[in-house]
Amino acid sequence: MAQGVMLQTDLPLPRFGTGKVRDTYDLGNRLLMVTTDRLSAYDVVLPNGIPSKGEVLTRLSAFWFARTGDLIPNHLLSTDVADLPDAAQPLRDQLAGRFMIVRKAKRIDFECVVRGYLAGSAWGEYRESGSVCGVRLPPGLRQADELPEPIFTPATKAESGHDQNISLDELKNHVGEDLGQALADASIAVYTAAAAYALDRGIIIADTKMEFGLLGDRLILIDELLTPDSSRFWAVGDYQPGGSPPSFDKQFVRDWLERSGWNKQPPAPALPPDVVAGTSQRYLAALEWLTGQALAL
């Protein structure tokens, strides 16, 4: 493990779950979510970590949870090391800046995706059908064009493999009319507010995915929010429709992996130092542009 890169945690606490990036521990009616520096591509966790990535994701999520709390409640309780359980206190220095203590909610097993621009899988679907997740779009749009208005395009949440896009009607068939509409309304509201703020800071949020849970009968935002891992960020100065603008995320890594000839099956190749450094710089830039918080490598 490179110095300063956290790839895994092993706290003396009951483990609630382990994801591609986060290790989550059970604190009873709360959870301790630790964001590591792990990076995945094509559903495979890479052998390298990206320095500072976990801290960037945690700080950005906390920033957005605070900023959107008036639109919908969320699961965040604390990011203060003083609130860590006693068993985790000996590791407080390693955990500082990269954990959240959160409410334990019943997760709704669908990704709530909002798109303001035509990119990614939406671009491919639009070229084939002229619509995205059942939403008909105007003809003649180019890749990366801004949409007339943001659209809600939910997806199944796959434990392994790729999520599958579905329509709002299909989502409502699974979760009910009222909850499905509440998910769409909350997602659009959060995206619209965040996109307007980010634009003033020089960043276009092309699309983002959110997760929600139920705390009793109350809908809340959970997991992470509006980070480079869950969103497509473009610099306003780099934006040019008709192609794929460079982004503040792991696209830099994906591009290198494509050139490497890797077959996208485990194990993944180790990333060269310049790709690791370049990716870390992109995450750090997103944090500083959006929040004004500067972290050093």
C-alpha positions as CSV (number, residue, x, y, z in Angstrom):
1,M,0.0,0.0,0.0
2,A,1.3,3.4,-0.9
3,Q,1.9,5.8,2.0
4,G,-1.2,7.9,2.7
5,V,-3.6,5.6,0.7
6,M,-6.3,3.7,2.6
7,L,-7.4,0.6,0.8
8,Q,-9.2,-1.2,3.6
9,T,-10.2,-0.8,7.2
10,D,-10.4,-3.4,10.0
11,L,-12.1,-1.8,13.0
12,P,-13.0,-3.9,16.1
13,L,-16.7,-3.3,15.3
14,P,-19.5,-5.5,13.7
15,R,-19.2,-5.1,10.0
16,F,-22.4,-4.1,8.3
17,G,-21.2,-4.3,4.7
18,T,-18.2,-3.9,2.3
19,G,-18.6,-2.1,-1.0
20,K,-16.2,-1.2,-3.8
21,V,-15.2,1.9,-2.0
22,R,-16.8,2.0,1.5
23,D,-16.5,-0.2,4.6
24,T,-19.5,0.1,6.8
25,Y,-19.8,-0.9,10.5
26,D,-22.9,-1.4,12.6
27,L,-23.4,0.9,15.6
28,G,-26.9,-0.3,16.5
29,N,-29.4,2.3,15.2
30,R,-26.5,4.1,13.4
31,L,-23.8,3.1,10.9
32,L,-20.2,4.1,10.6
33,M,-19.3,4.5,7.0
34,V,-15.6,4.8,6.2
35,T,-14.7,5.9,2.7
36,T,-11.4,4.3,1.5
37,D,-9.2,5.3,-1.4
38,R,-10.2,2.3,-3.4
39,L,-11.2,2.8,-7.1
40,S,-13.2,0.5,-9.3
41,A,-13.6,0.5,-13.0
42,Y,-15.8,-1.8,-15.1
43,D,-17.0,-3.3,-11.8
44,V,-13.5,-4.4,-10.8
45,V,-11.6,-2.9,-7.8
46,L,-8.2,-1.8,-9.0
47,P,-5.0,-2.7,-7.1
48,N,-4.0,0.9,-6.7
49,G,-5.7,3.4,-4.4
50,I,-6.1,7.1,-5.3
51,P,-4.5,9.4,-2.7
52,S,-7.1,11.6,-0.9
53,K,-10.0,10.1,-2.8
54,G,-11.9,8.9,0.3
55,E,-11.5,12.2,2.0
56,V,-12.7,14.1,-1.1
57,L,-15.8,11.9,-1.4
58,T,-16.6,12.3,2.3
59,R,-16.1,16.1,2.4
60,L,-18.2,16.6,-0.7
61,S,-21.0,14.4,0.5
62,A,-21.1,16.2,3.8
63,F,-21.1,19.6,2.0
64,W,-24.0,18.6,-0.2
65,F,-26.0,17.0,2.6
66,A,-25.8,20.2,4.5
67,R,-26.6,22.3,1.5
68,T,-29.7,20.3,0.5
69,G,-31.0,19.5,3.9
70,D,-33.8,22.1,3.4
71,L,-35.0,20.1,0.3
72,I,-35.0,16.6,1.8
73,P,-33.6,15.2,5.1
74,N,-30.6,12.9,4.9
75,H,-28.8,10.3,7.0
76,L,-25.7,12.2,8.1
77,L,-25.3,12.7,11.8
78,S,-21.6,13.5,12.3
79,T,-18.2,13.7,10.8
80,D,-16.5,14.7,14.1
81,V,-13.8,12.3,15.4
82,A,-15.1,13.0,18.9
83,D,-18.3,11.1,18.0
84,L,-16.4,8.0,16.9
85,P,-17.2,5.0,19.1
86,D,-14.6,4.1,21.7
87,A,-13.4,1.1,19.7
88,A,-12.5,3.3,16.8
89,Q,-10.8,6.1,18.8
90,P,-7.3,4.6,18.5
91,L,-7.6,5.0,14.7
92,R,-9.1,8.5,14.8
93,D,-6.1,10.1,13.0
94,Q,-6.5,7.6,10.1
95,L,-10.3,8.0,10.0
96,A,-10.4,11.8,10.3
97,G,-12.0,13.3,7.2
98,R,-13.1,10.1,5.7
99,F,-16.0,8.8,7.8
100,M,-19.6,9.6,8.4
101,I,-21.8,8.5,11.3
102,V,-25.3,8.1,9.8
103,R,-28.8,7.0,10.6
104,K,-29.6,3.5,9.7
105,A,-32.4,3.6,7.1
106,K,-34.1,0.9,5.0
107,R,-32.5,1.3,1.6
108,I,-34.7,1.6,-1.4
109,D,-32.9,-0.6,-3.9
110,F,-33.0,1.6,-7.0
111,E,-30.6,4.2,-8.3
112,C,-32.3,7.6,-8.7
113,V,-30.5,9.2,-11.7
114,V,-31.1,12.7,-12.9
115,R,-29.7,13.9,-16.2
116,G,-29.3,17.5,-17.3
117,Y,-27.1,16.7,-20.3
118,L,-27.1,13.9,-22.9
119,A,-24.1,11.8,-21.9
120,G,-23.1,8.2,-21.1
121,S,-25.6,5.5,-21.5
122,A,-28.3,8.1,-22.2
123,W,-26.5,9.2,-25.3
124,G,-26.4,5.6,-26.6
125,E,-30.1,5.0,-25.8
126,Y,-31.1,8.4,-27.4
127,R,-29.3,7.5,-30.7
128,E,-31.2,4.2,-30.9
129,S,-34.6,5.3,-29.8
130,G,-34.8,9.1,-29.5
131,S,-35.8,8.6,-25.8
132,V,-34.1,7.8,-22.5
133,C,-35.8,5.6,-19.9
134,G,-39.2,6.2,-21.6
135,V,-38.7,10.0,-21.7
136,R,-39.0,11.3,-25.3
137,L,-36.4,13.9,-26.2
138,P,-36.3,16.4,-29.1
139,P,-34.7,15.2,-32.3
140,G,-31.3,16.3,-33.4
141,L,-29.6,16.5,-30.0
142,R,-25.8,16.1,-30.0
143,Q,-23.7,14.2,-27.4
144,A,-23.3,16.4,-24.3
145,D,-26.1,18.8,-25.3
146,E,-28.0,20.3,-22.4
147,L,-31.5,18.9,-22.2
148,P,-34.6,21.1,-22.3
149,E,-35.1,20.3,-18.6
150,P,-33.6,17.7,-16.2
151,I,-35.0,14.2,-16.6
152,F,-35.4,11.5,-14.0
153,T,-34.0,8.1,-15.2
154,P,-34.1,5.5,-12.5
155,A,-32.1,2.2,-12.6
156,T,-32.1,-1.1,-10.9
157,K,-29.4,-1.3,-8.3
158,A,-27.3,-4.4,-9.2
159,E,-25.1,-6.0,-6.5
160,S,-22.9,-7.2,-9.3
161,G,-22.7,-6.2,-13.0
162,H,-24.3,-3.1,-14.4
163,D,-27.4,-1.3,-13.3
164,Q,-30.3,-1.5,-15.7
165,N,-32.2,1.7,-16.7
166,I,-36.0,1.6,-16.2
167,S,-38.8,4.1,-16.7
168,L,-40.5,6.0,-13.9
169,D,-43.6,3.9,-14.5
170,E,-41.6,0.7,-13.9
171,L,-40.2,2.2,-10.7
172,K,-43.7,3.0,-9.5
173,N,-44.7,-0.6,-10.2
174,H,-42.0,-1.7,-7.8
175,V,-42.3,0.8,-5.0
176,G,-45.8,2.3,-5.4
177,E,-47.2,5.4,-7.1
178,D,-46.7,7.8,-4.2
179,L,-43.1,6.7,-3.3
180,G,-42.0,6.5,-6.9
181,Q,-43.2,10.1,-7.5
182,A,-41.6,11.3,-4.3
183,L,-38.3,9.8,-5.4
184,A,-38.5,11.6,-8.7
185,D,-39.5,14.9,-7.2
186,A,-36.8,14.9,-4.6
187,S,-34.1,13.8,-7.0
188,I,-35.0,16.6,-9.5
189,A,-35.1,19.2,-6.7
190,V,-31.7,18.2,-5.4
191,Y,-30.1,18.1,-8.8
192,T,-31.6,21.4,-9.9
193,A,-30.4,23.3,-6.8
194,A,-26.9,21.6,-6.9
195,A,-26.5,22.2,-10.6
196,A,-27.2,25.9,-10.3
197,Y,-24.8,26.3,-7.4
198,A,-22.0,24.3,-9.2
199,L,-22.4,26.3,-12.4
200,D,-21.6,29.5,-10.5
201,R,-18.4,27.7,-9.3
202,G,-17.4,26.8,-12.9
203,I,-18.6,23.2,-12.9
204,I,-21.4,21.6,-15.0
205,I,-23.1,18.6,-13.3
206,A,-24.1,16.7,-16.3
207,D,-25.8,13.9,-14.4
208,T,-25.8,12.3,-11.0
209,K,-27.2,9.3,-9.1
210,M,-28.7,9.3,-5.6
211,E,-29.8,6.7,-3.2
212,F,-32.7,7.0,-0.8
213,G,-33.9,5.1,2.2
214,L,-36.9,5.1,4.6
215,L,-36.6,6.0,8.2
216,G,-40.0,4.8,9.4
217,D,-42.2,6.3,6.8
218,R,-39.9,9.3,6.1
219,L,-37.9,9.5,2.9
220,I,-34.3,10.5,3.3
221,L,-31.1,10.7,1.2
222,I,-28.5,8.1,2.1
223,D,-25.0,6.9,0.9
224,E,-23.0,9.6,-0.9
225,L,-24.2,12.7,-2.7
226,L,-23.0,14.6,-5.7
227,T,-19.4,13.4,-5.7
228,P,-17.2,12.6,-8.7
229,D,-18.0,8.9,-8.1
230,S,-21.7,9.4,-8.4
231,S,-21.8,12.3,-10.8
232,R,-20.4,13.5,-14.1
233,F,-18.7,16.9,-13.6
234,W,-17.4,19.0,-16.5
235,A,-15.5,22.2,-16.3
236,V,-17.4,25.1,-17.9
237,G,-14.3,26.1,-19.8
238,D,-13.9,22.6,-21.3
239,Y,-17.5,22.2,-22.2
240,Q,-18.2,21.7,-25.9
241,P,-21.2,19.7,-27.1
242,G,-20.8,17.2,-29.9
243,G,-18.3,15.1,-28.0
244,S,-17.4,13.8,-24.5
245,P,-16.0,16.7,-22.4
246,P,-13.2,15.8,-19.9
247,S,-14.6,15.1,-16.5
248,F,-13.5,15.3,-12.8
249,D,-13.7,11.6,-12.2
250,K,-12.2,8.2,-13.1
251,Q,-12.7,8.6,-16.8
252,F,-8.9,9.4,-16.9
253,V,-8.4,5.8,-15.5
254,R,-10.9,4.3,-17.9
255,D,-9.1,5.8,-20.8
256,W,-5.8,4.4,-19.7
257,L,-7.4,0.9,-19.1
258,E,-8.9,1.0,-22.6
259,R,-5.4,1.7,-24.0
260,S,-3.8,-1.0,-21.9
261,G,-5.6,-3.8,-23.6
262,W,-7.0,-5.1,-20.3
263,N,-10.0,-7.5,-20.9
264,K,-12.0,-6.0,-18.0
265,Q,-11.9,-9.2,-16.0
266,P,-10.2,-9.6,-12.6
267,P,-7.4,-9.0,-11.8
268,A,-7.1,-5.5,-13.0
269,P,-3.6,-4.1,-13.9
270,A,-1.8,-1.7,-11.6
271,L,-2.1,1.9,-12.6
272,P,1.1,3.8,-13.5
273,P,2.1,6.7,-11.1
274,D,1.1,9.4,-13.6
275,V,-2.4,8.1,-13.9
276,V,-2.8,7.7,-10.1
277,A,-1.5,11.3,-9.6
278,G,-3.7,12.7,-12.4
279,T,-6.8,11.1,-11.1
280,S,-6.1,12.3,-7.6
281,Q,-5.6,15.8,-8.9
282,R,-9.0,15.7,-10.6
283,Y,-10.8,14.6,-7.4
284,L,-9.0,17.3,-5.4
285,A,-9.9,20.0,-8.0
286,A,-13.6,19.1,-7.8
287,L,-13.6,19.5,-4.0
288,E,-11.8,22.8,-4.1
289,W,-13.9,24.3,-7.0
290,L,-17.2,23.3,-5.3
291,T,-16.4,23.9,-1.7
292,G,-13.3,26.1,-1.5
293,Q,-11.7,23.4,0.7
294,A,-8.2,22.6,-0.5
295,L,-6.5,19.3,0.4
296,A,-2.8,18.6,-0.4
297,L,-1.6,15.3,-1.8
